């Protein structure tokens, strides 16, 4: 499965934070470099640029903190329901993985049945994007309070790029500070919004599944919704030239179809 956690490696970084085991797979740094390279090049062309290597390191660190906050949101939500979890960061972002000793279905395993109530599953899925968006909002509030514009939103699709007053203000004199704000706000908002698309096993797909189950719907219902939305996102990705987006949602839609055709109902 595309979004499953990678195997452990001697090159991974392991530590604990708030009682949660954290593992940063070596592929996380590779993925960060690939996703951020074009943005790093953009800032490197500005007068006063500190250079590509410092900018790339800054981008990777911003990605690290942003995605870690996202996954800690899930982890703390799990803890609310008595389930301890660990966090894995890898090339496709991150995963909050509940401990198997609690006998709950794996949050990172797309085909694992939910063992918590639909309401609990909904809150756990929602907590990650909310934490990430909240962290971006704090950064935006600080920048606006200092009188600067948040040009990161100019790189975002409508209607995010049209938030009233967000682009108003002074320009940053420091390229490094301008890059820091953009490198944190842009992926934090885009990553959270992308995860809220109702395609399983993204957070939005889990939220949609919980809502369908809470409304008395069946497994087939949320899987069909997930496949239809996944297909639409696939078509948009390929038609707009965003190959990564197209391939990602195509793989998710195929995975949903395989679940629907499987002998086991979830």
C-alpha positions in Angstrom: 0.0 0.0 0.0 1.3 3.4 -1.0 0.8 5.2 2.3 1.9 2.4 4.6 4.9 3.0 6.9 8.3 2.0 5.5 10.5 -0.6 7.1 12.9 0.4 9.8 16.5 1.3 8.7 19.7 2.0 10.6 19.7 5.5 8.9 16.4 6.4 10.7 16.3 9.0 13.5 14.5 7.8 16.6 13.5 9.8 19.7 10.6 10.4 22.1 8.3 13.5 22.3 5.5 13.9 24.9 5.8 10.2 25.5 5.3 9.3 21.8 8.0 7.3 20.0 9.0 9.3 16.9 10.8 7.8 13.9 12.1 9.9 11.0 12.8 7.5 8.1 15.7 8.4 5.9 13.3 8.7 3.0 11.6 11.7 4.6 14.6 13.9 3.8 14.7 12.6 0.2 11.0 13.3 -0.2 11.3 16.8 1.3 14.1 17.6 -1.1 12.1 16.5 -4.1 8.9 18.3 -3.1 10.6 21.5 -2.2 13.3 21.8 -4.9 11.4 24.1 -7.2 10.4 26.4 -4.4 14.0 26.5 -3.2 15.2 27.4 -6.7 12.6 30.3 -6.8 14.0 31.8 -3.6 17.6 31.2 -4.6 17.1 33.5 -7.6 16.4 36.4 -5.3 19.0 39.0 -4.5 20.5 38.3 -1.1 19.7 34.5 -1.2 21.7 32.5 1.4 22.2 29.8 -1.2 20.4 26.6 -2.3 21.8 24.3 0.4 20.8 26.5 3.4 17.4 27.1 1.8 16.9 23.4 1.2 17.8 22.7 4.8 15.4 25.3 6.0 12.6 23.8 3.8 13.3 20.3 5.2 13.2 21.6 8.8 9.9 23.5 8.2 8.4 20.3 6.6 9.6 18.3 9.6 8.0 20.5 12.2 4.8 21.0 10.2 4.1 17.3 9.5 5.2 16.3 13.0 2.6 18.7 14.4 0.0 17.1 12.1 0.8 13.6 13.3 1.0 14.6 17.0 -2.5 15.9 16.5 -3.6 12.4 15.7 -1.5 10.9 18.4 -2.9 13.1 21.1 -6.5 12.4 19.9 -5.7 8.7 20.1 -4.5 9.2 23.7 -7.9 10.8 24.5 -9.5 7.4 23.9 -6.9 5.4 25.8 -4.8 4.4 22.8 -1.1 5.1 22.8 0.6 5.5 19.4 3.9 6.2 17.7 4.7 8.6 14.9 6.5 7.8 11.6 7.7 10.5 9.2 8.6 9.3 5.7 8.6 10.3 2.0 4.8 10.6 1.7 4.5 12.7 4.9 3.7 10.9 8.2 1.6 8.4 10.0 0.3 8.0 13.6 0.4 4.3 14.3 -1.6 3.0 17.3 0.1 0.3 19.5 -1.1 -3.1 18.5 -1.1 -4.3 22.1 -4.3 -2.2 22.5 -6.1 -4.4 20.0 -7.3 -1.5 17.9 -7.2 -1.4 14.1 -4.1 0.2 12.8 -4.7 3.9 11.8 -1.9 3.6 9.2 -3.2 0.4 7.7 -5.8 1.3 5.1 -7.5 -2.1 5.2 -7.8 -2.4 9.0 -11.3 -2.2 10.3 -12.1 0.6 12.8 -12.4 -0.6 16.4 -13.3 2.8 18.0 -16.6 4.4 17.6 -17.3 6.4 14.4 -17.3 9.6 16.4 -13.9 8.8 17.9 -12.5 7.9 14.5 -13.8 11.2 13.1 -12.1 13.3 15.8 -8.8 11.4 15.5 -8.8 11.9 11.7 -9.7 15.6 12.1 -7.2 16.4 14.8 -4.2 16.1 12.6 -5.2 18.7 9.9 -6.6 21.0 12.6 -3.3 21.0 14.5 -1.4 21.7 11.4 -3.7 24.5 10.3 -3.6 26.0 13.8 0.2 26.1 13.7 0.1 27.9 10.3 -2.5 30.3 11.7 -0.1 31.2 14.6 2.7 31.9 12.1 0.4 34.0 10.0 -0.9 36.0 13.0 2.7 36.8 14.1 3.7 37.9 10.6 0.6 40.1 10.2 1.1 41.6 13.6 4.6 42.6 12.5 3.0 44.4 9.5 4.2 42.0 6.8 2.3 40.4 4.0 2.0 36.6 3.8 2.9 36.0 0.2 2.8 32.2 0.7 -1.0 32.5 0.0 -0.2 33.9 -3.5 1.1 30.5 -4.3 -2.1 28.7 -3.2 -5.2 28.0 -5.3 -8.4 30.0 -5.1 -10.0 30.7 -2.7 -7.0 30.5 -0.3 -5.2 33.1 -2.4 -8.1 35.5 -2.0 -8.3 35.7 1.8 -9.0 39.4 2.6 -6.0 41.3 3.8 -3.6 38.3 3.7 -1.4 39.7 0.9 -1.5 43.2 2.3 1.5 44.6 4.2 5.2 45.2 3.9 7.6 43.0 2.0 10.3 41.1 3.9 13.8 42.7 3.5 15.4 39.4 4.5 15.2 36.6 1.9 15.8 34.1 4.7 12.9 35.3 6.8 10.7 35.5 3.7 11.6 31.9 2.9 11.1 30.7 6.5 7.5 32.1 6.6 6.7 30.7 3.1 8.4 27.3 3.7 6.2 26.8 6.8 2.9 28.3 5.9 2.6 27.0 2.4 3.1 23.3 3.0 1.2 23.4 6.3 -2.0 24.8 4.6 -1.6 22.8 1.4 -0.8 19.5 3.3 -3.8 19.9 5.6 -6.2 20.8 2.8 -5.0 17.9 0.6 -5.5 15.5 3.5 -9.1 16.7 4.0 -10.1 15.5 0.5 -12.6 12.7 1.1 -10.5 9.9 -0.4 -9.6 6.9 1.9 -7.1 6.5 3.6 -6.5 10.3 3.7 -7.8 12.0 6.8 -10.7 13.4 4.7 -11.6 9.9 3.7 -11.6 8.7 7.3 -13.8 11.7 8.3 -16.2 10.9 5.4 -16.2 7.2 6.4 -17.1 8.1 10.0 -19.9 10.5 8.9 -21.4 7.8 6.7 -21.2 5.2 9.4 -22.7 7.7 12.0 -25.6 8.2 9.5 -26.3 4.5 9.2 -24.6 4.0 5.9 -22.8 0.9 4.7 -19.2 0.2 3.7 -20.0 0.3 0.0 -21.4 3.8 0.4 -18.2 5.5 1.6 -16.0 3.4 -0.7 -18.0 4.5 -3.7 -17.7 8.2 -2.6 -14.0 7.7 -2.1 -13.5 6.1 -5.5 -15.6 8.8 -7.3 -13.7 11.7 -5.6 -10.4 9.9 -6.2 -11.2 9.5 -9.8 -12.0 13.2 -10.2 -8.8 14.1 -8.4 -6.9 11.8 -10.7 -8.4 13.4 -13.8 -7.6 16.9 -12.5 -4.0 15.9 -11.6 -3.2 14.5 -15.1 -5.1 17.2 -17.0 -3.3 20.0 -15.1 0.1 18.4 -15.6 0.5 17.6 -11.9 1.7 14.0 -12.4 2.4 13.4 -8.7 -1.2 14.4 -7.8 -2.6 12.2 -10.6 -0.5 9.1 -9.6 -1.3 9.6 -5.9 -5.1 9.7 -6.3 -5.0 7.0 -9.0 -3.3 4.6 -6.6 -5.8 5.5 -3.8 -8.8 5.0 -6.1 -7.5 1.6 -7.2 -6.9 0.7 -3.6 -10.5 1.6 -2.8 -11.7 -0.5 -5.7 -9.8 -3.5 -4.5 -11.3 -3.1 -1.0 -14.8 -3.0 -2.6 -14.1 -6.1 -4.6 -12.5 -8.0 -1.7 -14.2 -10.9 0.1 -14.1 -9.0 3.4 -16.4 -6.0 4.2 -15.0 -3.3 6.5 
